[in-house]
Amino acid sequence: MIKLPFGVEINNLIDNLRSFSWEASDIIMFYANSIKKIEQKNKILKNKNNDDPVTLADLEVNELIINRINQKYQDTNWEILSEENFKIESNYPNNFDWLWVLDPLDGTKDFIQGTQNYAMHLALNYKGRPCIGVVLIPEKDELWISYGEKLWCEKRDGSIRKQNLSKTNSLREMTIVTSKNNRNEKLKNLIEKINFNKTIVMGSIGCKVASIVRGESDIYISLSLPGKSAPKDWDFAAPEAILKAAGGSITNIDNEDLIYGRNDLKHSGIIIASNNKKNHKSICSQVKEIIQEYNIYP
């Protein structure tokens, strides 16, 4: 287990993350209920960018988490990378071994649409690798927390939900979880050619990975086209931490670890998350063979 920065005790840190997360949940649920009212929607939406919307929930959770970390750990040698702050400053704090990576509301489009598939992501990276992960799914009253190889899911009342990874290891017998708001024809073609047993559609990478950990799905594929948008560090850091702690895996299609801290923070190309780290390399190879056979990508 990686030793935390001087003066940081893991149990106290987890207690604080728990407290911060449920505070964030209250903010998100307040706006989730308010945004259903047409007269409130324009007040909650803070920009008109349909591809990258921002709401008051994004901004207030962002401020809450950053302030809470800074207040509790004033003298700790770590920094915070936040999606909302990066949009404004485009500044990556790359001179810190320890880095918090925050997405205050992953799945903002789904949040606006009222699909309930959105999450808060918070990860602590050490030298570019996620070692603590928090994925909060307010609509399901779920708080997923991982530290190293330990993973658990808490309800607001403190009760624990057990993980239940599926044992399905045959590609075509798997259930894939994919994006609701994705109009990627290459990915659609790949999913059709693989002919998965079942397809589940939802937003937020955190929600998708949690569905794998619950055993509701088996695999998630992110396929980013050259020159187009791609997921960034805050999309994958926390979900990677919880999936790996559960016994799953997430890599690029060549079974290589995701690289955090690039200048553009992007995770381009093809990323695969699956339910079994022992079988993951084989799954990646099978997907790659189908892509090459049908000349699907790029």
C-alpha positions in Angstrom: 0.0 0.0 0.0 1.4 3.5 -0.9 2.3 5.6 2.0 0.2 8.8 2.1 1.8 12.3 2.4 3.2 13.2 5.8 0.5 13.9 8.4 -2.3 12.2 6.5 -3.9 9.2 8.2 -6.0 7.0 5.9 -9.0 6.5 8.2 -9.3 10.2 8.9 -9.0 10.9 5.2 -11.7 8.4 4.3 -14.0 9.9 7.0 -13.4 13.3 5.5 -14.1 12.1 1.9 -17.3 10.5 3.1 -18.4 13.7 4.7 -17.5 15.8 1.7 -19.2 13.4 -0.7 -22.6 13.4 1.1 -22.4 17.2 1.2 -21.9 17.2 -2.5 -24.8 14.8 -2.9 -27.1 17.2 -1.1 -26.1 20.0 -3.6 -26.6 17.8 -6.6 -29.9 16.4 -5.6 -31.2 19.9 -4.8 -30.5 21.0 -8.3 -31.6 17.7 -9.8 -35.1 18.4 -8.4 -35.0 22.0 -9.3 -34.0 21.6 -12.9 -37.1 19.6 -13.6 -39.0 22.9 -13.4 -38.8 24.7 -16.7 -38.7 28.1 -15.0 -35.6 27.0 -13.0 -33.7 25.3 -15.8 -32.3 28.5 -17.4 -31.1 29.7 -14.0 -29.3 26.4 -13.3 -27.7 26.2 -16.8 -24.6 28.4 -16.8 -23.7 28.1 -20.5 -25.4 27.3 -23.8 -22.9 24.8 -25.0 -24.8 21.6 -25.8 -21.6 19.6 -26.2 -20.1 20.7 -22.9 -22.8 22.1 -20.6 -22.1 23.5 -17.2 -24.7 23.9 -14.4 -24.8 25.4 -10.9 -24.4 21.9 -9.6 -21.0 21.5 -11.4 -19.8 24.8 -10.0 -21.0 24.5 -6.4 -19.8 20.9 -6.0 -16.4 22.0 -7.5 -16.1 24.8 -5.0 -17.2 22.6 -2.1 -14.8 19.8 -2.6 -11.8 22.1 -3.3 -12.6 24.2 -0.3 -13.0 21.2 2.0 -9.7 19.6 1.0 -7.9 22.9 1.3 -9.4 23.6 4.7 -8.7 20.2 6.2 -5.3 19.8 4.7 -3.7 23.2 4.6 -0.1 22.1 4.9 -0.2 18.9 2.8 2.0 18.8 -0.3 -0.6 17.9 -2.9 -2.6 19.8 -5.5 -6.0 19.6 -7.1 -6.9 19.2 -10.8 -10.5 20.0 -11.4 -12.4 19.9 -14.7 -14.1 23.2 -14.0 -10.9 25.0 -13.0 -9.0 23.6 -16.0 -11.7 25.0 -18.4 -10.8 28.5 -17.0 -7.1 28.3 -16.3 -5.9 25.4 -18.6 -3.2 24.8 -16.0 -2.0 21.3 -15.1 -0.1 21.1 -11.8 2.5 18.6 -12.9 5.1 19.3 -10.3 3.3 17.4 -7.5 3.6 13.7 -6.8 0.2 13.8 -5.2 -2.7 15.1 -7.2 -6.4 15.1 -6.5 -8.4 14.7 -9.8 -12.0 16.0 -9.6 -15.0 15.9 -11.9 -17.8 17.5 -9.8 -20.5 16.2 -12.1 -19.7 13.5 -14.7 -22.6 13.1 -17.0 -23.9 16.7 -17.0 -26.0 16.1 -20.1 -27.8 13.2 -18.3 -28.2 15.4 -15.2 -30.0 18.0 -17.4 -32.1 15.4 -19.1 -33.1 13.8 -15.8 -31.9 10.3 -16.6 -30.3 9.9 -13.1 -27.1 8.5 -14.6 -24.5 11.0 -13.3 -21.8 10.9 -10.7 -19.1 12.9 -8.9 -15.6 11.6 -9.4 -12.7 12.3 -7.0 -9.4 10.4 -7.2 -6.0 10.8 -5.5 -3.2 10.1 -7.9 0.3 9.3 -6.9 2.9 9.8 -9.6 0.3 9.5 -12.2 -1.5 6.4 -10.9 -4.9 6.5 -9.1 -4.6 5.1 -5.5 -7.8 6.4 -3.9 -11.1 6.6 -5.8 -14.4 8.1 -4.9 -17.5 7.7 -7.2 -20.7 9.2 -5.8 -23.9 8.3 -7.5 -26.5 10.5 -5.8 -29.6 9.1 -7.5 -28.7 5.6 -6.3 -27.6 6.7 -2.8 -24.3 5.0 -3.5 -20.8 6.1 -2.5 -18.0 3.9 -3.9 -14.7 4.3 -2.2 -11.4 2.5 -3.0 -8.0 2.5 -1.4 -5.4 0.3 -3.0 -7.1 -3.1 -3.4 -9.9 -2.3 -0.9 -13.3 -1.3 -2.2 -16.7 -0.8 -0.6 -20.0 0.9 -1.4 -21.8 2.9 1.3 -25.4 4.1 1.5 -26.2 7.3 3.2 -27.4 5.4 6.3 -24.0 3.7 6.5 -25.1 0.3 5.3 -22.7 -1.5 2.8 -23.6 -2.7 -0.6 -21.5 -5.7 -1.8 -19.8 -5.8 -5.1 -20.8 -8.6 -7.4 -18.6 -8.7 -10.5 -20.0 -11.0 -13.2 -17.9 -14.1 -14.1 -18.8 -13.9 -17.8 -15.6 -14.0 -19.7 -16.7 -14.7 -23.3 -16.9 -11.5 -25.3 -20.1 -12.3 -27.1 -21.8 -13.4 -23.9 -21.0 -10.1 -22.3 -23.3 -7.2 -21.6 -21.8 -3.9 -22.8 -22.7 -0.6 -21.1 -22.4 2.3 -23.5 -23.2 6.0 -23.7 -26.7 7.4 -24.1 -25.5 10.7 -25.7 -22.8 9.3 -27.9 -23.4 9.6 -31.7 -20.2 7.8 -32.6 -20.9 5.6 -35.7 -17.6 3.8 -35.4 -18.3 2.6 -31.9 -21.9 1.7 -32.9 -20.5 -0.4 -35.8 -18.0 -2.1 -33.5 -20.7 -3.0 -31.0 -22.9 -4.4 -33.8 -20.0 -6.5 -35.2 -19.1 -8.0 -31.8 -22.8 -8.9 -31.3 -22.8 -8.6 -27.5 -25.4 -10.6 -25.6 -27.0 -7.4 -24.3 -26.5 -3.6 -24.4 -27.2 -1.2 -21.5 -27.3 2.5 -22.2 -26.4 5.1 -19.6 -24.3 8.3 -19.1 -21.3 9.0 -16.9 -18.2 6.8 -17.0 -18.5 6.5 -13.2 -22.0 5.1 -13.5 -20.9 2.7 -16.3 -18.0 1.3 -14.2 -20.2 1.0 -11.1 -22.6 -1.1 -13.2 -19.7 -3.4 -14.0 -18.8 -3.7 -10.3 -22.4 -4.4 -9.4 -22.5 -7.2 -12.0 -25.1 -5.5 -14.2 -22.7 -5.2 -17.1 -19.4 -6.7 -18.1 -17.6 -4.3 -20.4 -17.3 -0.7 -21.4 -15.6 0.6 -24.6 -14.5 4.2 -25.2 -13.7 4.9 -28.8 -12.4 8.5 -29.6 -12.0 9.5 -33.2 -8.9 11.4 -34.3 -9.4 15.2 -34.0 -12.6 14.8 -32.0 -13.2 15.1 -28.2 -11.9 12.4 -25.9 -12.3 11.6 -22.2 -9.9 13.3 -19.9 -8.1 12.5 -16.6 -11.1 13.4 -14.5 -13.3 11.1 -16.4 -11.2 8.0 -15.8 -9.1 8.4 -12.6 -11.7 7.6 -10.0 -13.6 4.9 -12.0 -10.3 3.2 -12.7 -9.5 3.1 -9.0 -12.7 1.5 -8.0 -12.8 -1.0 -10.9 -9.2 -2.2 -10.3 -9.9 -2.6 -6.6 -12.9 -4.7 -7.4 -10.8 -7.1 -9.6 -11.6 -5.6 -13.0 -9.3 -3.8 -15.4 -9.2 -0.7 -17.6 -6.5 -0.2 -20.2 -6.1 0.9 -23.8 -6.8 -1.7 -26.5 -3.2 -2.9 -26.3 -3.6 -3.7 -22.6 -1.4 -0.8 -21.6 -2.2 1.3 -18.5 -3.9 4.6 -18.9 -1.4 7.5 -18.8 -2.4 10.5 -16.7 -0.9 13.9 -16.8 -0.5 14.4 -20.5 -0.5 18.1 -21.6 -4.0 17.8 -23.0 -5.1 15.3 -20.3 -6.8 13.3 -23.1 -7.4 9.5 -23.2 -7.7 9.1 -27.0 -8.1 6.0 -29.1 -9.8 2.9 -27.7 -10.1 2.3 -23.9 -11.6 -0.9 -22.6 -12.9 -1.6 -19.1 -13.9 -5.1 -18.2 -15.0 -7.3 -15.3 -11.9 -9.5 -14.9 -8.3 -8.5 -14.8 -7.2 -12.0 -15.6 -9.2 -12.2 -18.7 -8.8 -8.6 -19.7 -5.8 -9.0 -22.1 -7.7 -11.7 -24.0 -10.8 -9.4 -24.3 -8.6 -6.6 -25.6 -7.1 -8.9 -28.2 -10.5 -10.1 -29.4 -11.8 -6.6 -29.8 -8.7 -5.6 -31.7 -9.1 -8.5 -34.1 -12.7 -7.6 -34.9 -11.6 -4.0 -35.5 -8.9 -5.1 -37.9 -11.1 -7.7 -39.6 -13.8 -5.1 -40.4 -11.5 -2.1 -40.8 -13.6 -0.2 -38.2 -11.0 2.2 -36.7 -9.7 4.8 -37.2 
